[in-house]
Amino acid sequence: MLLCIPMLALAGVPEGKPRHQVSIGWGDMLFETLVFHPGTLDKVPRTDYGYTGHIFGEYSYRLNKVVCLGAQVDFEGIFWKEEGLPVNNYNLIALPTIRFIYFERPWVSFYSSVGLGAIMAFDNSGAKEFAPAGNMNFFSVQVGNGHWSGTFSLGALTAVKNANAVYMVGSRIFSLSLNYAW
């Protein structure tokens, strides 16, 4: 297995394939909608829940036929009213990423990726917390040729500080993104 790593480094980018890609996308908030809804939190009555979904941006640099390195920023908001007053919670996640392309044709490619980084959770009261975060992208299909493409991904975004500070587990199960490559 270790002998394959130098071979991957020598394998260049396929002809006609760009090295750089930026993406902007949206993903589900299944975990958050299951946890943050009326009747699940504390003893204070909470109403009028709202969710942004995961809004994310990503940059990736293609090293060779198989490996891309990059970084991703993910943002989400969860809102409710507590005794008539608005409560706004936000999560901002930064993740360095590595992508492994395992199937590629002119109009379609399949890949998986992993990212490890940190979350900054904050709210409108001024509270702020930091914790480790990770994203496992189990399967992605990217469709398009030339500069523009679209991607559908299945994954699990997780951020946990300890047993009392669980920000998300298995969130952003599915996501869609629009990509521009050069």
Number of C-alpha atoms within 10 A of each C-alpha: 4 6 7 8 9 9 10 14 13 11 13 13 15 12 7 9 15 15 15 16 19 19 20 18 18 20 23 19 23 16 18 20 15 10 13 17 17 15 12 11 11 8 7 10 13 22 17 12 16 15 18 15 21 22 20 21 19 20 20 21 18 21 17 16 20 19 20 20 17 18 18 21 18 21 19 21 20 20 20 20 15 13 10 11 10 15 15 17 18 18 21 18 24 22 21 19 21 18 19 16 17 12 12 15 9 11 11 15 16 18 19 18 19 18 21 20 18 20 24 18 20 17 16 11 9 6 9 13 12 17 17 18 22 23 23 18 21 14 14 20 17 20 18 15 15 13 12 15 18 18 19 17 21 17 21 19 23 21 26 18 15 10 6 7 12 12 21 19 18 17 22 25 19 18 21 21 20 17 21 17 18 11
